[in-house]
Amino acid sequence: QGQLVESGGGLVQAGGSLRLSCAASGRTFSTSAMGWFRQAPGKEREFVAAISWSGGSTIYVESVKGRFTISRDNAKNTVYLQMNSLKPEDTAVYYCAVSKYANVAVTTTRPSDFRSWGQGTQVTVSS
């Protein structure tokens, strides 16, 4: 089982940008879809975005469409989440995860569809 290490979180003003990175170890990274989730205090973990093993397909939660972009570099075993036009409601701990599947679909965006998780990185957006 590989390890996932997120980085890039921090404090930013509303309207600002952050780029999260998730470095993965293990041989299954390049053959697995990857996802980003977030969890705000007192709320359930929420799906944010996912990308297929090849990077050719992506899927986003409606609230971040047009603002966030997920990408991956299989040569570096890293997945990214570029977050623009940040809002206070984006404040949460962000987690990356390895999917049980190679491709992405709306039916495989539950936390139970992912088998490995990072420790999370805090994103705080001030108004």
Secondary structure, DSSP 8 states (H G I E B T S, - for coil): ---EEEE--EEEETT--EEEEEEE-STTGGGS-EEEEEE-TTS--EEEEEE-TTSS-EEE-GGGTTTEEEEEETTTTEEEEEE-S--GGG-EEEEEEEESSSS--GGG-SGGGEEEE---EEEEEE-
